[in-house]
């Protein structure tokens, strides 16, 4: 599959925007150049027409001046006549400087040559003596005389005017054509610029933004612990390389986690094997010993006692196996919000008969606080029941059992204090509790480990310490709401990984 690097993608965008700037600049430059050239050409054409009209007017005045001078027999009119002739020559010089092509120069030269012919005739008429012109006065008074003198010049002037008017017409037509094309080209250029921007944005979004968004979402999934998730490949070469690197890293981490889980399982089984062997071997030895004592010669009472001993031992072994299965089974808490007092009271309700049977004094402290927690009520009641049952069984008859609720830095606390002889060992919940020995006749040694496992699944903490004056103090520390949510996410990820194995 063809891939594009980020540098090439950026280059495409830069070229696209440069092309956009070029198109806009080209349209602006072409418009400015056209209007500049058109304006200059229009000014030049109108100047030539204006100068031609002035020449035509000056020649007419010069002829009229000649006629008036001859009719009035004014010998001093020669000075003004020559001055007007020089002015006409200056006008022709200006017209020739404005000529832009051969046709214009030729038309101006023809008009000027015709003026020279007319000027020669006027000079000849003007230089004749006055006495010889006496008979010509009647001819000078005839309007057709002046028209006849200017007829050829007037034709050449009309030719020049016609030529310049043609150029002015073509210039106007070109202006109209440019305006028509501008009405098409300018919107087309703007449309092309918009399409170029949209295309550039689409390419950038498809090749970089969307792949980076998918990479971000996939990274969030990986960071949540779902290492089996694979990031989709796509986008630029750099994004593909980064995606492949993250996929390789998550695969290696997944393999490492599986290996670590397997090692932890092996270590847990290694630590659990002696406990399992001890808790199974001893009941079996007891059953074997009692069975050996059961002989046909025993009386009914001894036989019944031996039979009951075997049944009790078998029941104890069955309870221990059930507790062991509960301890090893993965937990999937289903939390909901409820008052902490309600959870503790539910656990105490299951111990009411045992409390009354041992005549224990239950002291409730902190019940007036409105502490609310997010827990699975069934599992949390089981955990608190195990801790409270240990405290009840450890307390002597008539002793005081203290259950206190409090809050510290937004975390709910449950304190349990008994006045018994103390625990034969001090569990360490931070060291991944394993089943310990039990001093109770029908105990399994798994009550505290199961309680610790349930609390850990909720993100809670469990601490034991010897109480002053004898007995045991148990502290259960819950999490604040935000901390609880994070702890539950970690527990779900861990449970999901264990279940996958």
KAKAUR-V75559 format. One record per residue. N is the residue number from 1. RES is the residue in three letters. OMEGA is omega in whole degrees, 0 to 359 (none if undefined). Layout:
BEGIN
n->[N	N]
res->[RES	RES]
omega->[OMEGA	OMEGA]
END
This chain:
BEGIN
n->[1	2	3	4	5	6	7	8	9	10	11	12	13	14	15	16	17	18	19	20	21	22	23	24	25	26	27	28	29	30	31	32	33	34	35	36	37	38	39	40	41	42	43	44	45	46	47	48	49	50	51	52	53	54	55	56	57	58	59	60	61	62	63	64	65	66	67	68	69	70	71	72	73	74	75	76	77	78	79	80	81	82	83	84	85	86	87	88	89	90	91	92	93	94	95	96	97	98	99	100	101	102	103	104	105	106	107	108	109	110	111	112	113	114	115	116	117	118	119	120	121	122	123	124	125	126	127	128	129	130	131	132	133	134	135	136	137	138	139	140	141	142	143	144	145	146	147	148	149	150	151	152	153	154	155	156	157	158	159	160	161	162	163	164	165	166	167	168	169	170	171	172	173	174	175	176	177	178	179	180	181	182	183	184	185	186	187	188	189	190	191	192	193	194	195	196	197	198	199	200	201	202	203	204	205	206	207	208	209	210	211	212	213	214	215	216	217	218	219	220	221	222	223	224	225	226	227	228	229	230	231	232	233	234	235	236	237	238	239	240	241	242	243	244	245	246	247	248	249	250	251	252	253	254	255	256	257	258	259	260	261	262	263	264	265	266	267	268	269	270	271	272	273	274	275	276	277	278	279	280	281	282	283	284	285	286	287	288	289	290	291	292	293	294	295	296	297	298	299	300	301	302	303	304	305	306	307	308	309	310	311	312	313	314	315	316	317	318	319	320	321	322	323	324	325	326	327	328	329	330	331	332	333	334	335	336	337	338	339	340	341	342	343	344	345	346	347	348	349	350	351	352	353	354	355	356	357	358	359	360	361	362	363	364	365	366	367	368	369	370	371	372	373	374	375	376	377	378	379	380	381	382	383	384	385	386	387	388	389	390	391	392	393	394	395	396	397	398	399	400	401	402	403	404	405	406	407	408	409	410	411	412	413	414	415	416	417	418	419	420	421	422	423	424	425	426	427	428	429	430	431	432	433	434	435	436	437	438	439	440	441	442	443	444	445	446	447	448	449	450	451	452	453	454	455	456	457	458	459	460	461	462	463	464	465	466	467	468	469	470	471	472	473	474	475	476	477	478	479	480	481	482	483	484	485	486	487	488	489	490	491	492	493	494	495	496	497	498	499	500	501]
res->[UNK	UNK	UNK	UNK	UNK	UNK	UNK	UNK	UNK	UNK	UNK	UNK	UNK	UNK	UNK	UNK	UNK	UNK	UNK	UNK	UNK	UNK	UNK	UNK	UNK	UNK	UNK	UNK	UNK	UNK	UNK	UNK	UNK	UNK	UNK	UNK	UNK	UNK	UNK	UNK	UNK	UNK	UNK	UNK	UNK	UNK	UNK	UNK	UNK	UNK	UNK	UNK	UNK	UNK	UNK	UNK	UNK	UNK	UNK	UNK	UNK	UNK	UNK	UNK	UNK	UNK	UNK	UNK	UNK	UNK	UNK	UNK	UNK	UNK	UNK	UNK	UNK	UNK	UNK	UNK	UNK	UNK	UNK	UNK	UNK	UNK	UNK	UNK	UNK	UNK	UNK	UNK	UNK	UNK	UNK	UNK	UNK	UNK	UNK	UNK	UNK	UNK	UNK	UNK	UNK	UNK	UNK	UNK	UNK	UNK	UNK	UNK	UNK	UNK	UNK	UNK	UNK	UNK	UNK	UNK	UNK	UNK	UNK	UNK	UNK	UNK	UNK	UNK	UNK	UNK	UNK	UNK	UNK	UNK	UNK	UNK	UNK	UNK	UNK	UNK	UNK	UNK	UNK	UNK	UNK	UNK	UNK	UNK	UNK	UNK	UNK	UNK	UNK	UNK	UNK	UNK	UNK	UNK	UNK	UNK	UNK	UNK	UNK	UNK	UNK	UNK	UNK	UNK	UNK	UNK	UNK	UNK	UNK	UNK	UNK	UNK	UNK	UNK	UNK	UNK	UNK	UNK	UNK	UNK	UNK	UNK	UNK	UNK	UNK	UNK	UNK	UNK	UNK	UNK	UNK	UNK	UNK	UNK	UNK	UNK	UNK	UNK	UNK	UNK	UNK	UNK	UNK	UNK	UNK	UNK	UNK	UNK	UNK	UNK	UNK	UNK	UNK	UNK	UNK	UNK	UNK	UNK	UNK	UNK	UNK	UNK	UNK	UNK	UNK	UNK	UNK	UNK	UNK	UNK	UNK	UNK	UNK	UNK	UNK	UNK	UNK	UNK	UNK	UNK	UNK	UNK	UNK	UNK	UNK	UNK	UNK	UNK	UNK	UNK	UNK	UNK	UNK	UNK	UNK	UNK	UNK	UNK	UNK	UNK	UNK	UNK	UNK	UNK	UNK	UNK	UNK	UNK	UNK	UNK	UNK	UNK	UNK	UNK	UNK	UNK	UNK	UNK	UNK	UNK	UNK	UNK	UNK	UNK	UNK	UNK	UNK	UNK	UNK	UNK	UNK	UNK	UNK	UNK	UNK	UNK	UNK	UNK	UNK	UNK	UNK	UNK	UNK	UNK	UNK	UNK	UNK	UNK	UNK	UNK	UNK	UNK	UNK	UNK	UNK	UNK	UNK	UNK	UNK	UNK	UNK	UNK	UNK	UNK	UNK	UNK	UNK	UNK	UNK	UNK	UNK	UNK	UNK	UNK	UNK	UNK	UNK	UNK	UNK	UNK	UNK	UNK	UNK	UNK	UNK	UNK	UNK	UNK	UNK	UNK	UNK	UNK	UNK	UNK	UNK	UNK	UNK	UNK	UNK	UNK	UNK	UNK	UNK	UNK	UNK	UNK	UNK	UNK	UNK	UNK	UNK	UNK	UNK	UNK	UNK	UNK	UNK	UNK	UNK	UNK	UNK	UNK	UNK	UNK	UNK	UNK	UNK	UNK	UNK	UNK	UNK	UNK	UNK	UNK	UNK	UNK	UNK	UNK	UNK	UNK	UNK	UNK	UNK	UNK	UNK	UNK	UNK	UNK	UNK	UNK	UNK	UNK	UNK	UNK	UNK	UNK	UNK	UNK	UNK	UNK	UNK	UNK	UNK	UNK	UNK	UNK	UNK	UNK	UNK	UNK	UNK	UNK	UNK	UNK	UNK	UNK	UNK	UNK	UNK	UNK	UNK	UNK	UNK	UNK	UNK	UNK	UNK	UNK	UNK	UNK	UNK	UNK	UNK	UNK	UNK	UNK	UNK	UNK	UNK	UNK	UNK	UNK	UNK	UNK	UNK	UNK	UNK	UNK	UNK	UNK	UNK	UNK	UNK	UNK	UNK	UNK	UNK	UNK	UNK	UNK	UNK	UNK	UNK	UNK	UNK	UNK	UNK	UNK	UNK	UNK	UNK	UNK	UNK	UNK	UNK	UNK	UNK]
omega->[180	179	180	179	179	178	178	178	177	178	178	179	179	178	179	180	175	177	177	177	180	180	180	179	180	179	178	179	179	179	181	180	181	182	177	179	180	180	180	180	179	178	181	181	180	176	178	177	180	179	178	178	178	178	180	180	181	179	178	178	180	178	179	179	178	182	180	181	181	180	182	180	181	182	182	182	181	182	180	178	180	178	178	178	178	180	178	177	177	177	178	178	178	179	180	176	180	181	186	180	185	182	179	179	180	179	179	180	178	179	180	178	178	176	178	178	179	180	178	179	180	178	179	178	182	185	179	178	185	184	179	183	182	180	183	184	180	179	179	180	179	180	182	179	178	180	180	179	185	188	182	178	180	177	180	178	179	177	178	180	180	178	182	178	175	179	178	178	178	178	178	178	178	177	178	179	179	179	179	178	179	178	178	187	182	175	178	178	178	177	177	177	178	178	179	178	179	179	179	178	180	179	180	180	183	186	185	188	180	175	178	177	177	178	178	179	178	178	177	178	179	181	177	177	180	185	178	180	179	181	179	181	179	178	182	181	181	179	177	179	178	178	179	179	178	177	178	181	180	177	178	178	178	177	179	180	178	178	180	178	179	178	178	177	179	179	179	178	178	178	184	184	179	180	179	180	181	184	176	183	183	176	179	178	179	179	180	182	179	179	179	180	180	179	182	183	181	176	185	182	179	179	179	179	178	179	179	178	178	180	180	180	178	178	179	178	179	178	181	179	178	178	179	178	178	181	183	183	178	180	175	183	175	189	170	185	178	180	179	180	181	180	182	179	178	177	179	181	179	180	186	181	180	176	181	180	180	178	180	177	181	180	179	179	178	181	182	181	180	180	179	184	175	184	167	189	182	180	182	175	178	180	180	177	180	180	180	179	177	180	179	182	182	184	174	182	179	182	181	176	185	173	186	177	180	180	181	180	178	181	178	181	173	180	177	182	175	180	179	182	182	183	179	175	182	183	176	183	181	183	179	187	171	182	180	181	180	179	181	183	181	180	179	184	183	182	181	177	179	178	179	179	179	180	178	178	177	183	180	181	181	181	176	173	177	181	178	182	179	181	183	176	179	179	175	183	178	180	171	187	181	179	179	181	179	179	179	178	179	181	179	178	180	179	179	179	179	181	180	179	none]
END
